[in-house]
Amino acid sequence: MKQKYRGIRFLLPYFKERKGTIILTLLSMIGVAISSALTAYIMKPILNNLFIEKSESMLYLIPIFIIALFLARGVFRFLSAYLSERIAIDITQNIRAKLYSRVLNSRIDAIEHKTLGDINTRIIETVLNLHQIIAKTIPSYLISLFTIFALLGTIIYLNWRLSLFAIVFAVIVIFPVKILGKRVKRHVHRAEGHVSELNERINETFNHIDIVKVYNQTKREEKRFLGYLEDYKRALLKLVKYQELTSPLMEFFVSLSVASVVFFGGYEVIHNRMSVGDFFAFLTALMMLYAPIKVTTRNSLMLNMLDSYIERVENILHLRQEDSSKADITEPIREIAFRDVDLTIGTKPILRQLNFAIEQGKTVAIVGKTGAGKSSLLSLLFGFRSPTNGVIEINTKPLESYTINSIREQISYVNQASGIFNVSVKENILYGLEYDEERYKKAVTTAHCEFIETLPQKDDFIVGENGKRLSGGQRQRVALARALYKDAPIFVLDEATSALDNNTEAMIQESIASIMKNKTVLIIAHRLKSIEQADSVIVLENGAIAAMGSYEEVSKTAAFRKNFALEE
């Protein structure tokens, strides 16, 4: 059952947080309505004092009052529009930040059914639609309502037949509006550019969500995203300022035109060169009701769309989050043990009855054909998923006993995709950690990243989206350098040399061999060279362990030979 007024209920707390600005905005809207009604009411002194009593002193006062009234209305319109936009920008920025944070910190199994395009659309386009409703539809609706009530009150007070007032279009307003239009166009392009940056930030982060999470950089990505949002906010406010400045300008030039008509027409009437009927034959106050009634009707239809947008937003806000309420693991990880672990996704069994242990300082290699369950095993270790049955133990305690971030803090990770961000080589290697020159040089040297010296800006070289300005082998070496720089006690190498040529792989294997001496290492590999130095080898087949033991023992099994397509 759908909640009544879901959209308004959702937005109400955001409005309450901005009570002062909301009140000022409402007062500005009421000022627009009252000044619109006064525009009709001013006809009374014009008729009585100018055209009936023919008071020459009022001939000078009334045009000044008209200019002041139109200027006031223009200022009120500017304030109501600008403040409404500011409220909308603040609220939607807050909502976007929350959506981004919720997706970033959600469990991977909670978002795996969502496409990246869908997430992007909800964070960007859906919230943009909300922005339009908060900034345009609701204010326009309220101003129209206030104006209707004010005009009705004026007409009832004056007599509904009294409806004539002067309006003359000021042609000269075209020129300043044209100038402002150019500035608006320029800032529209800038705002669109910031939208593209936001989209890129979102795509890049969630393309490499495993890297972000294993390196515990969700807070850093949130901070970077907020930085992009601040730039976008400033661009939008400038855009709004130039858009809405047209309102007081138009009101001013129209007021000059109307004041001129009143003055010169009144002068003609006083000197009996123009009739009162001819002068006040332009428009009626009643006609002023048409526009706000039309706007109110149209916006009532638009407001019906609010609930649909909020439903899409809340779908993201309700994503299941990673649990951070447990205690951090403060001791070194001495053993990781899988005890009767099963994993089922939907109705499909992925892993079955896994029983093995990774001891501190040992190297364990896991091999198996595509679909054997290697990646799913890692997803359990990293806390992306939970076992359907069985338990994963860290130092004899269930993995769930600790915060997953504290476990990830002890892991350096290299995956097959490399996980390269569109920043400099150095930033990719440091990835949120403080720079230490000696440690940095050691990581770069051990990962055989000599190619950095050949790049145009060396390690300040911007590598492009997904590292596309680097070769596959170069990306892989940068990823390895990042893991080496973090220098965690546990190394997880998921096809870490898959993109390397034979010579480079041989050098990297030497580096990995040196790493193995002091680290706990888990290797996922397809190549024999990658696993020859392992203390134990596990062969996965259809999600189950087909063989396990030392390399020498396992290499003689049928499962091993089948996996590497070796002759019997």
C-alpha positions in Angstrom: 0.0 0.0 0.0 1.4 3.3 -1.1 1.9 6.0 1.6 -0.2 9.1 1.0 1.8 12.2 0.4 5.0 10.2 0.3 7.0 12.9 -1.4 5.9 15.7 0.9 6.5 13.5 4.0 10.0 12.6 2.7 10.9 16.3 2.0 9.4 17.7 5.2 12.5 17.0 7.4 14.7 18.7 4.8 12.4 21.8 4.8 12.4 21.9 8.6 16.2 22.0 8.6 15.9 25.2 6.6 13.1 27.0 8.4 14.6 30.4 8.3 15.2 30.3 4.5 11.7 28.7 3.9 10.0 31.5 5.9 11.9 34.2 4.0 11.0 32.5 0.7 7.3 32.3 1.7 7.4 36.0 2.7 8.9 36.8 -0.7 6.2 34.8 -2.5 3.5 36.7 -0.5 5.3 39.9 -1.4 4.9 38.9 -5.1 1.2 38.2 -4.6 0.5 41.4 -2.7 2.5 43.6 -5.1 0.6 42.0 -8.0 -2.7 42.8 -6.3 -1.5 46.3 -5.6 -0.8 46.7 -9.3 -4.6 46.3 -9.8 -5.5 48.4 -6.7 -3.3 51.4 -7.9 -5.9 51.9 -10.6 -8.2 53.4 -7.9 -6.1 56.5 -7.1 -5.2 56.8 -10.8 -8.9 57.0 -11.7 -10.0 59.2 -8.8 -7.0 61.5 -8.3 -5.8 61.9 -11.9 -8.6 61.4 -14.2 -11.5 62.6 -12.1 -10.1 65.1 -9.6 -7.2 65.9 -12.1 -4.7 66.4 -9.3 -1.4 67.5 -10.9 0.5 66.8 -7.7 -0.6 63.1 -7.9 0.5 63.1 -11.5 4.1 63.1 -10.3 3.6 60.9 -7.2 1.7 58.0 -8.8 4.3 57.2 -11.5 7.0 57.1 -8.9 4.8 54.8 -6.8 4.3 52.5 -9.8 8.0 52.3 -10.4 8.6 51.5 -6.8 5.9 48.9 -6.8 7.2 47.2 -9.9 10.7 47.2 -8.6 9.5 45.7 -5.3 7.7 43.0 -7.2 10.8 42.3 -9.3 12.9 42.1 -6.1 10.4 39.8 -4.5 10.3 37.6 -7.5 14.1 37.4 -7.6 14.3 36.6 -3.9 11.6 33.9 -4.1 13.1 32.3 -7.2 16.7 32.5 -6.0 15.9 31.3 -2.4 13.8 28.5 -3.9 16.7 27.4 -6.0 19.1 27.6 -3.1 16.8 25.5 -1.0 16.5 23.0 -3.9 20.2 22.9 -4.5 21.0 22.4 -0.8 18.4 19.6 -0.4 19.2 17.8 -3.6 22.9 18.0 -2.8 22.2 16.5 0.6 20.1 13.7 -1.0 22.7 13.0 -3.7 25.4 12.7 -1.0 23.3 10.3 1.0 22.5 8.2 -2.1 26.2 8.0 -3.0 27.2 7.1 0.5 24.5 4.5 0.8 25.5 2.7 -2.4 29.2 3.0 -1.6 28.8 1.5 1.8 26.1 -1.1 0.9 26.8 -4.8 0.8 27.8 -5.8 -2.7 25.1 -8.5 -2.8 22.5 -5.7 -2.1 23.4 -3.8 -5.3 24.5 -6.6 -7.7 21.0 -6.7 -9.3 21.2 -3.0 -10.0 22.9 -1.7 -13.2 25.4 1.1 -13.0 23.2 3.1 -15.4 20.2 2.7 -13.0 22.3 3.9 -10.0 23.6 6.8 -12.1 20.1 7.8 -13.2 18.7 7.7 -9.7 21.6 9.8 -8.3 21.7 12.3 -11.1 18.5 12.4 -13.2 16.0 11.4 -10.6 17.4 14.0 -8.1 17.5 16.5 -10.9 13.8 16.0 -11.4 13.3 16.5 -7.7 15.3 19.7 -8.0 13.0 21.0 -10.6 9.9 20.3 -8.5 11.4 21.9 -5.4 12.9 24.9 -7.2 10.2 25.6 -9.9 7.0 23.6 -9.5 6.3 24.1 -5.8 7.3 27.8 -5.7 5.3 28.5 -8.9 2.3 26.7 -7.4 2.5 28.6 -4.1 3.0 32.0 -5.8 0.0 31.4 -8.1 -2.2 30.4 -5.1 -1.2 33.5 -3.1 -1.7 35.7 -6.2 -5.2 34.2 -6.8 -6.2 34.9 -3.2 -4.7 38.4 -3.2 -6.4 39.3 -6.5 -9.7 37.9 -5.4 -9.5 39.9 -2.2 -8.7 43.1 -4.2 -11.5 42.6 -6.7 -14.0 41.9 -4.0 -12.9 45.0 -2.1 -12.9 47.3 -5.2 -15.9 45.9 -7.0 -15.4 43.1 -9.5 -16.2 45.4 -12.4 -13.3 47.6 -11.6 -10.5 45.9 -13.6 -8.7 48.4 -15.7 -5.0 49.0 -15.3 -2.1 50.0 -17.5 0.6 47.7 -18.8 2.9 48.6 -21.7 5.6 46.2 -23.0 9.1 47.5 -22.9 10.8 46.6 -26.1 14.2 47.8 -24.8 14.2 45.0 -22.2 15.3 42.6 -25.1 18.8 44.0 -25.1 19.8 43.4 -21.4 18.0 40.0 -21.5 20.0 39.1 -24.6 23.3 39.9 -22.7 22.2 37.9 -19.7 21.2 35.1 -22.0 24.8 34.7 -23.2 26.0 34.4 -19.6 23.3 31.9 -18.8 24.3 29.9 -21.8 27.9 29.9 -20.7 27.0 28.8 -17.2 24.7 26.1 -18.5 27.7 24.5 -20.3 29.7 24.7 -17.1 26.9 23.1 -15.1 26.6 20.3 -17.7 30.4 19.8 -17.4 30.1 19.3 -13.7 27.3 16.8 -14.3 29.7 14.9 -16.5 32.3 14.9 -13.8 29.8 13.6 -11.3 28.9 10.9 -13.7 32.5 10.0 -14.2 33.2 9.9 -10.5 30.3 7.6 -9.9 31.2 5.3 -12.8 34.8 5.1 -11.8 34.2 4.4 -8.2 31.7 1.6 -8.7 33.7 0.0 -11.6 36.4 -0.5 -8.9 34.2 -1.0 -5.9 36.3 -3.9 -4.7 39.4 -1.8 -4.7 37.7 1.0 -2.8 36.4 -1.3 -0.2 39.4 -3.6 0.3 41.6 -0.4 0.7 39.0 1.1 3.1 38.7 4.2 1.0 34.9 4.7 1.1 35.4 7.9 3.3 37.9 9.3 0.8 35.6 8.7 -2.1 32.7 10.3 -0.3 34.9 13.3 0.4 36.0 13.6 -3.3 32.4 13.3 -4.3 31.4 16.1 -2.0 34.1 18.2 -3.5 32.6 17.7 -7.0 29.1 18.5 -5.6 30.4 21.8 -4.2 31.7 22.8 -7.6 28.4 21.8 -9.1 26.5 23.8 -6.5 28.5 26.9 -7.2 28.0 26.6 -10.9 24.2 26.2 -10.5 23.9 29.2 -8.2 25.7 31.4 -10.7 23.4 30.0 -13.4 20.3 30.7 -11.3 21.5 34.2 -10.5 21.8 35.2 -14.2 18.5 33.4 -15.1 16.5 35.2 -12.4 18.1 38.6 -12.8 15.9 38.9 -15.9 12.9 39.2 -13.6 13.8 42.5 -11.9 15.1 43.9 -15.1 11.9 43.2 -17.0 9.9 44.6 -14.1 11.9 47.7 -14.1 11.7 48.4 -17.8 8.0 47.5 -17.9 7.5 49.9 -14.9 9.2 52.7 -16.9 6.9 52.0 -19.8 3.7 51.9 -17.6 4.8 55.0 -15.7 5.3 56.8 -19.0 1.9 55.8 -20.2 0.3 56.9 -16.9 2.2 60.2 -16.9 1.6 61.1 -20.6 -1.9 59.6 -20.8 -2.8 61.3 -17.5 -1.4 64.6 -18.9 -3.5 64.2 -22.0 -6.6 63.5 -19.9 -6.0 66.5 -17.6 -5.8 68.7 -20.6 -8.9 67.1 -22.2 -7.0 65.6 -25.1 -7.8 62.0 -24.2 -10.8 60.3 -22.7 -10.7 58.4 -19.4 -12.4 55.4 -21.1 -9.8 55.2 -23.9 -6.9 55.4 -21.4 -8.2 52.6 -19.2 -9.3 50.3 -22.0 -6.1 48.2 -21.9 -6.6 45.4 -19.5 -8.7 44.4 -16.6 -7.7 43.2 -13.1 -9.9 40.2 -13.7 -7.6 39.1 -16.5 -4.8 38.9 -14.1 -6.4 35.8 -12.6 -6.0 33.8 -15.7 -2.3 33.2 -15.6 -2.0 32.1 -11.9 -5.1 29.8 -12.3 -3.5 28.2 -15.4 -0.1 27.8 -13.6 -1.8 26.3 -10.5 -3.6 23.7 -12.6 -0.5 22.7 -14.5 1.7 22.5 -11.4 -0.9 20.4 -9.6 -0.4 17.7 -12.2 3.4 18.0 -11.9 3.2 17.5 -8.1 1.6 14.1 -8.7 5.0 13.0 -10.0 6.8 13.8 -6.8 5.9 10.5 -5.1 7.4 8.4 -8.0 10.7 10.3 -7.8 10.8 9.8 -4.0 10.1 6.1 -4.3 13.1 5.7 -6.6 15.3 7.7 -4.2 14.1 5.7 -1.1 14.9 2.4 -2.9 18.6 3.4 -2.8 18.5 4.8 0.7 17.1 1.5 2.1 19.9 -0.6 0.7 21.4 -3.0 3.3 24.6 -1.5 4.6 27.9 -3.2 5.7 27.9 -3.7 9.5 30.3 -1.4 11.3 29.0 -2.1 14.8 31.4 -4.9 15.7 34.8 -4.6 17.3 37.9 -4.0 15.2 40.4 -6.8 15.0 43.5 -5.5 16.8 45.8 -8.5 16.6 47.6 -9.9 13.5 45.6 -12.4 11.5 47.3 -15.7 12.3 44.8 -18.0 10.5 41.9 -17.7 8.1 39.9 -20.9 8.1 36.9 -22.0 6.0 34.7 -24.5 7.9 32.1 -26.4 5.8 31.4 -23.2 3.8 28.6 -23.2 1.3 27.5 -20.3 -0.9 24.2 -20.2 -2.8 23.2 -17.2 -4.9 19.5 -17.3 -5.7 18.8 -21.0 -6.2 22.3 -21.7 -7.7 24.9 -23.4 -5.5 28.3 -21.7 -6.1 30.5 -23.1 -3.4 30.1 -26.4 -1.6 31.7 -27.7 1.6 34.9 -25.7 1.6 37.3 -26.8 4.3 40.8 -25.3 4.4 43.0 -22.9 6.3 45.5 -20.2 5.4 48.1 -19.9 8.1 50.2 -16.8 8.8 53.3 -16.6 6.7 52.1 -19.3 4.3 51.3 -19.1 0.6 48.1 -20.8 -0.6 47.3 -21.0 -4.3 43.8 -21.6 -5.6 43.3 -22.8 -9.1 40.3 -23.8 -11.2 38.7 -23.2 -14.5 36.4 -20.2 -15.1 33.3 -20.6 -13.0 34.9 -22.9 -10.5 34.2 -20.5 -7.7 37.5 -18.6 -7.2 36.0 -15.1 -7.3 33.1 -16.1 -5.1 35.6 -17.4 -2.5 37.3 -14.0 -2.5 33.9 -12.3 -2.1 33.4 -14.2 1.1 36.9 -13.4 2.4 36.5 -9.7 1.7 33.1 -9.7 3.3 31.2 -8.8 0.1 28.9 -11.8 0.8 28.2 -14.1 3.8 28.3 -17.9 3.6 24.9 -19.6 3.1 26.2 -22.4 5.5 29.3 -22.9 7.5 31.6 -20.2 8.9 34.8 -18.4 8.0 37.0 -18.0 11.1 39.7 -15.3 11.7 42.0 -16.5 14.6 39.3 -19.1 15.5 36.5 -16.5 15.8 33.8 -16.0 13.1 34.7 -13.3 10.6 31.4 -11.6 11.5 32.8 -11.0 15.0 34.9 -8.1 13.6 34.3 -5.0 11.5 35.0 -5.9 8.0 37.0 -2.7 7.5 39.5 -3.8 10.2 40.0 -7.1 8.4 40.4 -5.4 5.0 43.0 -3.1 6.6 45.3 -6.1 6.8 44.9 -7.0 3.1 46.8 -5.8 0.1 44.9 -6.8 -3.1 45.7 -7.0 -6.8 43.0 -8.1 -9.2 43.0 -9.0 -12.8 41.3 -5.8 -13.9 44.0 -3.7 -12.1 41.6 -1.2 -10.8 43.3 2.0 -12.1 41.6 5.4 -11.5 41.8 8.4 -13.7 44.4 10.3 -11.6 48.2 10.3 -11.6 50.4 7.2 -11.4 51.5 8.3 -7.9 47.9 8.8 -6.7 47.0 5.3 -8.0 49.9 3.8 -6.0 49.4 5.8 -2.8 45.6 5.5 -3.0 44.7 7.5 0.0 47.8 6.7 2.1 50.4 9.3 3.1 53.5 9.6 0.9 56.7 8.0 2.2 59.6 8.4 -0.3 61.6 5.3 0.7 58.5 3.1 0.9 57.3 4.5 -2.4 60.5 3.9 -4.3 60.7 0.4 -2.9 57.2 -0.4 -4.1 57.8 1.0 -7.5 61.1 -0.9 -7.9 59.8 -4.2 -6.6 56.8 -4.0 -9.0 59.2 -3.3 -11.9 57.6 0.1 -12.8 60.6 1.4 -14.6 58.3 2.6 -17.4 57.2 5.5 -15.2 60.5 7.3 -16.0 59.5 7.3 -19.7 56.1 8.9 -19.2 55.8 12.7 -20.1 55.2 13.8 -16.5 56.7 10.6 -14.9 54.6 9.6 -11.9 52.4 12.8 -12.2 51.2 11.4 -15.5 47.3 11.2 -15.6 46.5 7.7 -16.7 43.0 8.2 -18.1 39.8 6.5 -17.4 40.5 2.9 -16.3 44.1 3.6 -17.0 43.6 3.6 -20.7 46.7 5.7 -21.4 48.8 2.8 -20.0 49.3 -0.6 -21.5 47.7 -3.6 -19.8 51.1 -4.7 -18.4 51.8 -1.2 -17.1 48.4 -1.1 -15.3 49.1 -4.4 -13.7 52.4 -3.3 -12.4 50.9 -0.1 -11.0 48.3 -2.2 -9.2 51.0 -4.4 -7.8 53.0 -1.3 -6.6 49.9 -0.1 -4.9 49.6 -3.4 -3.0 53.3 -3.3 -2.1 53.0 0.3 -0.9 50.1 -0.6 1.4 52.4 -3.4 2.6 49.6 -5.2 4.5 50.4 -8.6 6.2 48.1 -10.4 3.8 48.5 -10.3 0.1 45.7 -11.4 -2.2 46.8 -11.8 -5.8 44.0 -12.5 -8.2 45.6 -13.2 -11.6 48.1 -10.5 -10.7 50.4 -11.3 -13.7 47.8 -12.2 -16.3 48.4 -9.0 -18.4 52.2 -9.4 -18.4 54.5 -10.7 -21.1 56.8 -13.7 -20.2 59.9 -11.7 -19.4 58.1 -9.2 -17.2 56.1 -12.0 -15.6 59.4 -13.8 -14.7 60.7 -10.6 -13.0 57.4 -10.0 -11.2 57.4 -13.7 -10.0 60.8 -13.1 -8.5 59.3 -10.0 -6.7 56.3 -12.0 -5.5 58.6 -14.8 -4.3 60.4 -12.2 -2.1 57.0 -11.0 -0.8 56.0 -14.5 0.1 58.9 -14.9 2.6 57.3 -12.4 5.1 53.6 -12.4 4.1 50.5 -14.5 4.2 49.7 -14.8 0.5 46.6 -16.1 -1.3 47.1 -16.6 -5.0 44.4 -17.0 -7.6 46.0 -18.1 -10.9 45.7 -19.9 -14.2 49.4 -20.2 -14.9 51.7 -22.9 -13.5 54.5 -20.4 -12.9 52.3 -18.4 -10.5 51.8 -21.3 -8.1 55.0 -23.3 -8.1 56.4 -21.6 -5.0 53.1 -22.0 -3.0 53.1 -23.9 0.3 49.8 -25.5 -0.7 47.6 -25.7 -3.7 43.8 -26.0 -3.8 42.0 -27.1 -7.0 38.4 -26.0 -7.3 36.0 -27.8 -9.5 32.3 -26.8 -9.7 32.5 -25.0 -6.4 34.1 -27.9 -4.5 37.6 -28.8 -3.6 38.8 -31.5 -6.0 42.4 -31.7 -4.7 44.4 -30.1 -2.0 48.0 -30.4 -0.8 51.5 -29.4 -1.6 52.4 -28.4 -5.2 54.2 -31.7 -5.7 51.3 -33.7 -4.4 48.5 -31.9 -6.2 50.3 -31.7 -9.5 50.0 -35.4 -9.8 46.3 -35.5 -9.4 43.8 -35.8 -12.3 42.0 -32.7 -11.2 45.2 -30.6 -11.4 46.2 -32.1 -14.8 42.7 -31.5 -16.1 42.7 -27.9 -15.0 46.0 -27.1 -16.7 45.2 -29.3 -19.7 48.3 -31.5 -19.1 48.7 -34.8 -20.8 48.1 -37.9 -18.8 
